[in-house]
Structure formats: C-alpha cells, structure tokens
Amino acid sequence: MLFDLRGRGRRRTVRVIYGGLALLIGAGLVFFGVGAGVGGGGLLNSLTGNEGSNSASFASKIKKYQKLTQQQPNSVYGWEQLTLAQLHEAGGEAYFTNQGLTAKGRELFGQTAQSWNRYIALKPPKPNAEIAQEMVRVFGEEGLNEPSEAVKVLQIVTVARPESAALYAALAEYAYKAHKTRIGDLATGKAVALAPSAQRKQLKTQLATIKAHPNGNEAATSGAHTAGGASSSSSSTGAATTTIPTTTGNSSTTTKK
C-alpha cells in the first residue's frame, strides 16, 4: 500500500464529506477510481508483483532514475519512473507512521513533488493519470498540504476519468481550499450532474459548505452528516474531506496517460 490507514492524516481524508459519496465511490472507495488502493492492489502494488511498498526498498530504483535524469534531463520516461519509485519508497514506516508524515517523509515527499513537476514541465502528450492520482496524497493535507498543487493533479485525473463524481467532488474541495473558486464551481457542477439523483442535493450542500468555509472552521464544530443520519465530527484542523479513489488493474512502466 502507498500510505498507512492508521495515520492521522489518512483518518481525516476518509471522513467523507457526505454519506452518499460513499455510495458513489462504491467498490472504489479504497483508492483509484475505483479499485483497490490502500491495503492492496492499485498502481504501485501492481508494479511490484507480490512485494508491497512496505516490504521492499526502492532506493536502488530511485538512484537508477536519478542517474538517468541527470544524464538525460529531458527524459519524460526518466522523470516519470523516478516519481513512481519515490512514491513506492514513501510507503515505508520511516516516512509515514501512526502520527502522520515524518521529517524524513516530508523530505521525500518534497523530492517526489519536484520529480513530478519536472515530468509535467516536459509536457508529456498524455500525462500519467494514475501517478497523478497518487500525487494527490503527496499534495494533500496528510502530505505537503498544497491544495493548489492537488488541484493541478486532479485536473489531469478528471480528464482521464470524466465519469467519476467522486473525483470531481475532490477537485471541487481542493479548489475551494486553494481559493480557486471558478474551478471549484465548475467541478461542483460536474460532480452534482454525475451523482445519482438522490444524492445531488446533499452533495451540492456539502460542497457549498466547503466553499463558504474552506478552512473548515464551521465544519470543525458542526460535523458532517452521514447517509444514515448520524453525524461525525471533522478534524479540528480542517473540514471533512472526500475520499480520493486510487488505481485498479495493471499499469505499464512506460510513459502513459
């Protein structure tokens, strides 16, 4: 798995902004669109066979692709693979623990963000949307807490997965937190349109709350209502957040998406 569910940041993330969103995500609640993510499967595990990111070090691959990018700084493949290797390595407990991101993890996340940005700066014709979706964890609240960067990677992902109400809801949430209101409004419209009719009113209300209180001040005291009518309080440091699905199925190790 990429990150430990026991982490405080992860627990914040999985507090869905509304109960009905859990139905939208369905089998993809765990991570990537709709497939297995944290806890098994997903892009990262599919590339490692039977070895999870917690049982193997990817330091050698990082060194390999660091060398490649030094020799070929304009290699789209090199920067993509370096980003992927760093994401793998970030799954270890030295980087992410029960208490959240460690100092060493923050350093690795920063390096991963730099590799990703170098990859994107080369303007690949079809950016790897699966890696982009994993980058939401790097830029999210449990990571570097850079909502503007989370918006950028989610825009890549929603182009590749335009049918996902959950992803558009996540894009709207991060856009509002980044004070990118126009993007948030457009994403909200798409999320509501794609949601089942019975869930649309509640989704619209919850995203409107995040728009009005992007720092979560009100949500921290009022809590968010689940589909069953019970309420669950959000973290005192932020509003309730959507769950970002993760990849499913196999992915090649060459440049794609």
N, C-alpha and C positions, 0 to 999 in steps of 0.2 A: 504494500500500500504506500501511497505517497505521504500521507500525514496520519498521525495518531489521533483517533477519535477521542482519546482521553484528554487531549489538550484543551485548555480553557477557551482558546480562540475557536477551535472546532465546535465546541459545545455552543458557542454563540451563533456560529454560522448555521447550525442545524435547527435553530429555532425558527421555523418557517414563518414568514410574515403573515400568513393566514392559513387556516386549517385546510381549506380547499386546495391550496397549492400542492399539498402532499398527494392529492388525487391526480393532479395534473402531471406530476413527475412520475407517479406510479412506480413501475419497476425500475425507473431510472433514478430513483431517489438517492441511491448511493453515489453516483458520480457520473459522469459524462453521458449526457444525453441519453442517459437512458441506457444505462448499462451498469456494470459493476465498476466500482471505483475504490473508495476507501474500504479496505477489508478484502479486496480480491478483484481480479480482472483489471480492466482498464488499460490504457495505452502503456503505462510503464511496465506493469507486470507482463503484458503480452510480449514485450520485447526481451524478457529475461528468462523465459521458459519456466522452470519450477522454482526459480530463486526470486524471492521478494526483495524489495529495496532495503528491508531491514536485515537481510541475511547476507548481503554481498556489498562489497565496497566498489564504487565506480570511479575511485580515484585514478586508476590507470587509464580509464577511458577519458576522463577529464584531461589528464596530461597529454594523451594522444591527440585530442582535438584542439587543445590549447596550442600544441606544436603546429598542427595543421593550419590553424587560423593565423598563427604568426608567420608561417611560410606563405600562406595564401589568404591574405586579409579580405579578399573579395569573394571568398568561397561561401556561397549560400549554404551548401551542404555542411561545411565545417562548422559554421556558427549554429546551424540547426542541431547538429549532433552534439555540440558542446552544451547547448542549452538542455538537451534531453538528458545527457549524462549528469549534469548538475542537478536536475530535477530528481533523478534517481538517487543520487547521493544524499539529497536533502531529506530522504525518508528515514535516515538513521537517528537513533536517540541522542546522539551528540548534537543534533541540530534542532530537534523538536521533541519536547518532553511533556509530562503532565502539566507543567506550569506554562507551557507555550514555547515560543521561539527562544532559543538560547542565543548568547552573544555570537557563538560560532555559527549558528544557524542564520542569524541576521547578516553576517558577513557573506555566507554562501548565497543567501537569497539576493543580496546586492550584486554579487558576481553573476548570478543567473539572470537577473534583470538586465545587466549590461550585455550579456551574450545575446539575449533575446532582442534587445534594441539594436545591436549590431546586425543581427539577422534581418530584422524588419527594415533597417536603413538601406539594405541592399535591394529592397523592393522585389522580393520573390513574386512571380506572377500569381501564385496561389499560396499564400501563407498557410503553414500547417495549423489548421484549426484545432486539432486535438492537443497539440502542445500549447496553443493559445489558451485553451480552456484550463489546462493545468496551471498556466501562469496566473489565472485569477487567484489561486491560492497564494502565490508569491506576493501579489499586489493587494490582496485583501486585508481585512482587519487583523487576522491572525498572523499575517506576514508583515510586509513593509508598510501597510496601511496607506497606500497611494491610490485613492479611488479614481483619480483621473487616468492612471495607467490601466486600472481594471476596466474602465470604460473602453479604452482602445482595444484591449484583447477581446472583450465581449462583443465588440462590433465585428471583429473578424469571425468570431464563433457564430453569431446570429446570421451572418451571410451564408455560412456553410450549413446551418441548421435553422432555416427560416420558419420551420413548423413548430418550434418549441416555445410555448407560452412561458414556461419556467425561465428560460434563458432571457427572454425579453423582459420579464419581471426583474430578473437580476440586473440586467443592463439599466433599467429604469432606476432601480435602487441606487446603484453605484453612481449613475449620472446625477441624481439629486444630491448625493453626498459630496460629489465633486462640484456642485453648484453649476452643473451644465443642464439647465432647466429645459432647454429646447430638445436636447437629445432625450432627456428623461420623459418628456411629454410624448414624443414620438414612440418611444419604446413602450410606454404605458398603453398607448392606443393599440399597438400591435399585440401586447400581452393580453389585454382585455378581449380583443377580437378573436384571438386564438383560444381563449379559455372556454371551457364548457359554459353554456348559458347560465346554469345555476350558480356558477362561481364568479361571474363577471362583476356583479355589484360589489361583492366583498373585496375582490382583488383591486378594483378601482378605488375603493375606500382606503384600503391599506396603503396603496402606493401614494394616494393623496396625503395621507398622514406623514409618510416619509418625506414627501416633497415639502410639506409645511414645517417639518421638524427633522431636517437631515442629520442633525447631531444626536437625535434620539432623546432629547430632553423630556418630551411628553411621554414617549413610549416607555421610558425607564420607570415612570411612576404609574402609568395606567395599565401596561401589559398588553398582550395581543391575545385575541380570542381564537380558540381552536374550532375546528368544524363541529365538535361535539358540544360546544357551548361553554366549555371550561376555559379559564384564562391562564396564560403562563406569562410571567413577567420576563421582560427582556433584561439584558445586562445593564447595569448602571452606567456603563461606558458607551452605550450606543443603542440604536433601535433594533428591533427584531429584524433578522435578515433572511433572505431567501437561501435555499439550498442550491448550490451550483451542481448540476449533474456532471458526470465525467464520462470518459470514453468507454466504449464497449467494442469487443471484437479485436481483430488483429490489425496492426498497422505496420507498414514497411518502414525501414530505417532510412529511406532516401527522402529527398525533399518532396513534399506533397502538400496539398492544401495551401 
